[in-house]
Amino acid sequence: MYFSGIVKEDIAQIIDTCGKDVLLEAFGNRTVLITGASGMVGSYFGYTFTELNRLYDANITVMALVRNPDKLDPSFANDKHVKVVKADVVNPIETDCDVHYIIHAASAASPKIMATQPVETNFANTLGTANTLRLAKEKNALGYLFVSSREIYGEPNPGQELFTEDGPLGQVNPLVPRNGYAEGKKAAENMCSGYREEYGLNTKICRLAHTYGPGMSIYDGRVQADFLNDVVHGRNIVLKSDGSSVRTYTYIADAVCAMLLILTKSSQMVYNVADEDSKTSIRQLAETLVTIDPGQGLQLVFDIPEGTPKGTASFKSGILCTDRIRKELGWKPKYSIKEGFARTIVHIKEETGL
């Protein structure tokens, strides 16, 4: 994956959109620790920093913290500016190195894991955040970014369409084990706020909506992953519900642009990140994906089982309002749903040879 055609274009877009001078001033000659560095979000951060090194001799050290180093792209892992740290964020993190920035992106994104390992899912967000915040305080870090989620908002209140950073929040049932993901993210946000208030740590929170792109797994059980799995294998998309739930879908390069702007230029602590222009129902998403390559002749079919599948999110609506990041930081997503998923499909086929 490392610097394949699509990814290379994406990294170039991120640097151009955020501004190389802004990125070099913030991160040049400094060390950035990234948790979950082998995941989609973490890897894009890592690739951005190593590309800044390659293009501009930025001398950014990337500490790539992962549980399984084998999941890292070998070329990235062997880069002279990358230090691979084999560790689990649920355990205290110890290092003799200076750490100037921490990006905490380690978290279960798969509904299958949320459903079958709710405790571990919660711990990655709660204990993982506690450990990375402790390290940030110990190292007097210049900045700390927590990658949060739209799920902290839960199901909107009656008549509520949009969620803003200042509330009101929706409903999340803490006694549903699968909601350990949302509740863990909420507890982590509270810790970020506490460290900011009590210790003056420069904490930032990014609430991501559904994010996709190169580096995502097509086997993790998310609806967009299932759809992509079908499309790249030339199968009809089978919808297991009426598809009425409404989501937004944000391409990974657009999301990372937003997070880097938050980390380097923002004045407030928490920001929603979502492509409001991509608001669509799950059924509409499926209909879009089957038309990306008309030559395949794919169709959308329905096979709705009785009951709610285990691991399904508890909310069906509620869109993130992104006025704050658009107005303050001038962020605007580049890719439409069709363009972003088309890029993702090209990448997956190149990677898998399908």
Secondary structure, 3 states (H helix, E strand, C coil): CCCCHHHHHHHHHHHHHHCHHHHHHHHCCCEEEEECCCCHHHHHHHHHHHHHHHHHCCCCEEEEEECCHHHCCHHHHCCCCEEEEECCCCCCCCCCCCCCEEEECCCCCCHHHHHHCHHHHHHHHHHHHHHHHHHHHHCCCCEEEEEEEHHHHCECCCCCCEECCCCCCCECCCCCHHHHHHHHHHHHHHHHHHHHHHHCCCEEEEEECEEECCCCCCCCCCHHHHHHHHHHCCCCEEECCCCCCEECEEEHHHHHHHHHHHHHHCCCCEEEECCHHHCEEHHHHHHHHCCCCHHHCCCEEECCCCCCCCCCCCCCCCEECCHHHHHHHCCCCCCCHHHHHHHHHHHHHHHHCC
